[in-house]
Amino acid sequence: MTDPYFGREQTKAKHFILKRYLQALAFKVLRFYDITYVDGFSGPWETKTEDFLDSSFMIAINVLRDAQQKIRLQTGRRPKIRCFFSENDRLAYTKLTTAIAPFNKPEEDFEIKTYCGDFEDATSEIQIFIGNSFPLIFIDPKGWTGYSLNKIGAILNRPKCEVLINFMYDFVNRAASMNDAKTISSLDPILGGPGWEKRLDPRLTRGRAVEKLFRVNLADVGNFDFLVSTKIDRPTADRPHFFIVYGTKSRAGLKEFRETEYNTLKLNARDRADAKERKRESKSGSSDLFSGLDADVQETTIDEIVAEQKIMASHEILDILHEFGPISFSGLWEMILQTYMLRVTNVKDLCVDLAKSGAIQQTWGGGTRKPRDQDVIRLKQS
């Protein structure tokens, strides 16, 4: 079968993040809570399979059904799963309702509700549908409109909630640079209202400053404890296409997302190397005998980025300890993962290296041991 993501490497990366994170979340959460999955811009759009396996809504349905069945086998409990799919294009909505109909089985605790209209106008209905369950919100718009943070804030500002948003950086960056007053004001709903230009971080380029401001406003509206983002570059150009912005109120969620992020970027690096080679062959009319090596080069680049992040984080750890004194390892990695594109395993390695250099005490035992969450990290007394 032809790869449904051929020529859509950025969509593959986006769906990989959704699938991997949803798998990890579902198995953890369903042991204690029911789940409601909300897809604000369901489509389908540009799918290449007849059964829509390369669409966000079908990925979610398959992952959640599988998790529900496995949890039932393991625990004897069948948790309830609800899915809310919103789409405002009537043709796409018709395809959506037809595709999901066989999976709507409330009698088996798997209920699906659809909404034809603007996502931000469905907030009250979504609130009722979520009830006391644990919501995961996925927002994948075509541009930057249709999900006013003030309008959807009610479904985000809950004690427990996770959100994944495709921040369309390429489009937003261009819009934010225009002089047209109507275009500038169209960004108000996601950037905190009128006058957002004055609230941009002057130390950053305009596009990156806009993305940062979006995260700041999202964290405030949803009362998220952790808010990070992953940059996905264009397939054949080294510039951002979009950012997957992730908000959570759980450090476990932050930990899991950073793991998913790393695996996604490794996969995306290989796909982008292939896409660049296809473009080169198309222009030159000849193939490169060594093209297969490009993926390895790209993967190495990802690890080089991690290495650079580790150097900066190593200094940050010492600054944290100087400012706040001893801190649990879990508290330390929580702070580091919010700022740097690192995983918990990277922070463990950093602590081991700092202990070897004599900068901090080795409080987690000898041998090949590494810090555990409960271990206290402290500076070494001179």
N, C-alpha and C positions, 0 to 999 in steps of 0.2 A: 504493500500500500504506500502511496506517495505521502511523504511527510506533510501533514496538514499545516505545519509551521514553516514550511519552506518559504523564504523571503519575508517571514514575519518573526524574525529572531527576537525582537523586543516584546512581542506578544507572548512568545514561548517563555521568556524570563518572567513576565508578569504572572502567567498562569502557573509556572513552577513555584513561585513564592506563595501564591494562593493555595495550591494543592498541598505543598509540604507543611505550611504553617497550619492549615485547617486540619490536616491529619493529626499533627501533634496536639493541637488545641482540643480537638474532639475527644480523643482518648483520655485526656486528663480531666476535662470538664464534665463529660458525660457520666463519670463515676459518681458525681455529686449533684449535678444540675441538669435540667433540660436545656436545650440550645435552640435559639432562634437565629437563623442566618438571613440577613437582609442584603439583597443586591439592588442597589439604587438605579443602575443603568444596565438592565439585564441583556438587552439585545434580543435575538442574536445579530451580530455584525461580522461580516467577512469570514464566516466559518467555512471550512473546507470539507467537513464531513457531514454526511446525511443525517447522522444521529446526534449531531451537535456536541460530540465529545471534546471538541476544541473551543467550547464556549464556557464562560465562567459559571453559568447556572448549572450546566450538566456536570462540570467538574465538582461543584459543591454537592450536588445531589448524590453522586457516586461515592464521594468520600464520606459523607455523613451517613448514608445507608450502610456502608461497610462498617463504619465505627459502631453504629447502633447494633448491628448484628453481632459483632465481636464482643461488645460490652455485655450483651444479653447472655452470650455463651459463657463468659467469664464470671459474671456476677449473678445471673438469674434475673436481673432487673432490665426491663426494656425502657430506656429513657425516651422521653418525648422529643421529637425534632420538628421544628416548624421552619418553613422557608417562605420568605416574602420577596417576590420578584416584581420590580417596578420597571415599566417601559412606556415611553410616551409616543413612540412611533407605532401607528396602528398596524402596519404591515408586519413589522418585527414582532409586535405584541401577539398577533395571530399565530405566527410561527412558534412563539414562546409557549403559548397556552396549549397548542397541539403537542409540542414536544414533551412538556412536563406532565400532561394529563395522566399517563400510565403510572406515575410515581406518587400521585396524590392519594394516600391511603390513611386517612385519619383513624380508621379502625385498627390500624397497625402502628399507631402513634407516629406517623410520618405525614404531616399535613403541609400542603402548599397553597399559598394564597397569591393571587396576581393582582396587579393594579395597573390600569391604563391611564397614564397621566404623568405630570411632573413629580419626580421623586420628592422634592421639598414640600409638595402639597399633601403628601401622604403621611406626614409626621404623626398626626393624631391617630390615624388608623394603625400605623405601625406600633405606636405606644401600646395600644390595646392588645394587639396581636402578640407582642413580646410578653406581656404580663409579668410574671416573676421569673422568667427563664433568663439564661445567660445569652446576651446578644453579641453576634459578630457582624459588623457592618462592613460591607464591601462597596466602595464607590468608584466606579470606573467611567467617568464622563468622556464625551468627545472633546470638550473644551474646558471652560472654567465656570460655566453657568449651570443652574439647576440644583445646586446644593448649598444654598445660603447657610452659613454656619449658624446664624441666629435662628433660622427656621428649623434646622435639623438638630439643634443643640439639645433639645429635650430627650432625644433617643440616645444621645451620647453621654449626657451627664447623669449617669446612673452608677450605683455602687460598683457594679461589675459590667464591663463593656470593653470590647476590642474593636478597633477600626483599622481598615486598610483603605487608603485612598490613592488613586493614580493621579498625582499632581502633574498635569500636562505642561511641563516646563517649557518645551519648545514654543507652544502656542502662547502661554502666559508671558513669557519673556518678551516676545515680539509685541504683544498687546500693551505691556507695561512701558514699552519704549515709545509708544505713539503719542502724538500731541492731541489726538482727537478726544475731546472731553467725554463724549458718550462711551468710548471704549474704556477710558480710564475709570469712569464711574461704574462700568460693568464688572470691574474687579472688586468693588467695595464689599459685596456680600461675603467674599472669602478672605479679605484682607483687613477686616475690622472696621469697615465703614469709610466715609469720606475722609480725605486727608492722609491716606495711607502712605503716600509718597514721602511725607515728612517723618514717618516712623521707620523707614528703611535703615538698616545698619550701614553707615557710610564706609565702613571698612571692607565691605564686600562689593563684588560686581552687582549690577542691578538685578540680574536674573537670580543670582544666589541670595541676594538680600530679600527679594520677593518670596522666594521659597522658604527662607527662614521666618519671615513675618507670618506666612501662612501657618507654619508649625506653631508659632507662638500663640496665634489666635485660636488654633484648633485645640491646643493644650488648655487654654483658658476656658473655652466654651464647653469642652467635654470633661474638664477637671481631670485630665490624664496625668498620672504621675510620671510616665515615661513617654517621650515622643521623639522618634528617630526617623530617618529616611534613607533609602537606598537609591543611588543614581544608576539609571540604566541608559547607556549611550546608544546613539543611533547605530544601526548594523554596520555601516561602512564608513562612518565618520566619527572621529574622537571628540564628540561633544554630546551633552546630555539630550536625551529625547524626552524622558519623563523621570519622575521620582516616585517610588512607592513609599508613601508616608504611613507610618505605623504608630498607633497610640494604644497604650495599655495602662492598667492600674495594678499590674502584677509584675514583680521582678522576674518571676518564672517566665512570663511572656516575653520580657525583654531578652532574657537569656536564649530562649528558643528562637526568637526572630533573628538574632545575630548569627546563630548557627545556620538558619535557612538562608540568610543573606549571603554568607560566604559560599555556600554550595551553589547558590543561584549565579553568583558572579563568576565562579569557575566554569559553570555550564555555558553562560553567556559569552565568556571569552572564547571558548572553542567555536561557538556558533558564529561569532563576529569574525573570527579568523577565516572561517569557511566562506562567509559572505564577501569579505574583502578579496579573497582569492578568486571567487566567481566574477567579481567586478573587474579584477585585473585581467582575467582570461578573456572576458567579453571585450575589453578595450584592445588587448594585444592580439587576440586570436590564437594564442598558444597557451598550453598548460605548463605549470611549474612542477618539475619532478620533486622538488623539496617542499611543496605547499603544505604537506602534512605536518611539517615542523612548526608552522605558524601557530597552531593551537597551543603547542608547548610553550612557545614564546609568550603568548597571551596569558596562559596560566601562571607562568613565572611572574609576569607583571602584576597579577593580582596578589601573589605572595610578597612581591616587593612592596606593594602598597601597605600590606599588613605589617611588614618589617618596619616601614617608615612610621606607621601608626604606633607600633610598639616602642620605638625610640621616644616619641613624644609622650606616650603614656607613662613610660618609666620615670621621666622627670615629673610628670603630674602626680604620680604616686608619692614621691618624696615631698612634693609641695603639700599634698593633702595631709600627710603624716606630720609635717612641721606645723601646719595650721590647726589641725584638729586633734592631734595626738593619736594614740592607739585606736585602731578601728577593726571590727571583725572583717574577715575576708569577704563575706557576702556583702557587707556594706561597701567595701572597697570596689569589688567588681561591678556593683550596681552603679557607682559613680563613674567608673571608667567606661563602661559600655554605653552610657548615655552620650558620651562625647566622642568616642573613638570607634572606628569600624573594626572591633575586636570581639573575640569570643572569650568565654570564661577560661578556657584552656590557655589562651594567650596570656591572661592576667596571672594565672598560676605560674607559667614559665617566667614571667617578669619578676615575680616575687622570689622565685628560686634564684634567678640571676642576681637580684639585688642582695640577697642573703650571702651568696658566694662572694660578692664584691665587698661585703662588710658594711653595706649601707643600712640594712635592716636586720633584725634578729630572725633566726630560723626557729620559729615557734611551733612548727608542725612536725617535729621529729626528724630523724636522720634518714640515711639511705636514699632511696629513690622517691620518698614521699613528697607530696606537694600539698599546698594549703587546702584545708577544707573550710566549708562555710563558717564553722564555729571558731576556727582558729583566729587569734588576735594578731594583727599585723602592727608592728611597732618599729620605730627607729632603733638602731643599735647605739647604745650609750658609748660616748667617746671616753 
